[in-house]
Amino acid sequence: MGIYHDDVNLSRSYFEPLSTLYAIVGWVLLLLGCAKLLVWRHGRYFVFAIAFFLVGHGTESTVFSLELYFEHRNYFPGVGLFLAIGVLFASLVRKWPQVKSPLLVYLGAYVLLLATQTSSQVQIWSNEPLLILNNVNSHPQSFRANTDMAAHMARLGSIDAARHYSARAFDVSKSERIDDYLLRDLALSCEVNETVLSDRFQSLGVKNAERPISSVQTLHVLVRMLQDNACPAFDRTGFADRMANIFLQADYLSKASPNIYFSLAVLENSLHRYENAYAYVEYFLTMSPHSKRGMLMKLHFSAVLGKLDERNEMIATLLELDQRGDLTVGEKQTLALYLEK
């Protein structure tokens, strides 16, 4: 049991892993069986339960997309499995009434077993450190479990252990970019207020130079800590300089996602380097032109830099959004600060 299941070996072909072939054969046989069951009324009930299970997972893969490695992805489709059990129970009892009591006992015992297994996890799941430890022990090949453990060890001040789990997360991941791994290590160093000088930043942007960073969350966490000055020994200016060298380029559209530029704008704002912050916000709005938070940030930087035309343009756009009722109370209050100037 556990929260993360991202250590599952995903199918890459019909034979790799071999369990893919077994699963396909099993589903084909089940669907053929369902086709035959459509002849009987209770068979149609059973087919409906299987269809509910498949539609549930289909819905969670498309309309309400949930990532594969979360256990709660099975909750809604699982209703179909319980319906199938109910249909089987009703069919058996209808044909052989004498099996009703034994079946109820077996089902009750099974429910009790599940309840016992779940209740044993209450103490673990209600305690974050225990939950993190349980996850990494139960799923040592899980990327998420290892990154959680790395962050937890950093909060405890054990940077060596934090780096160990961070490295293991990178090793088990099949898609993490090297710069996302390096950023995570920088965030761990910041968590323990380890001295971080500019030489630590030089390897950033070297590999995968066309799109070096993809983890918005990792950069967001690091920028938030730097913004709060959580690690005074961290060379914030050196880090911002390296980011500017990488991202303030003509090919910015393919270099990163919009939220990467938003986080970098926040970083430059905390350093009072408004020209760079303004450039990042321009990139962000080019890629997300309808973002109200981006417009408010551009309004702020335009006002600070004395760009009156841009400031007035943003005010006019935001006032129009306000008239349409598209601004929240907080956004209205922020806009009002600039209308008073």
Summary of the structure (lengths in Angstrom):
residues: 341
radius of gyration: 27.2
end to end distance: 57.6
largest distance: 86.7
contacts: 988
relative contact order: 0.05
helix: 72%
strand: 1%
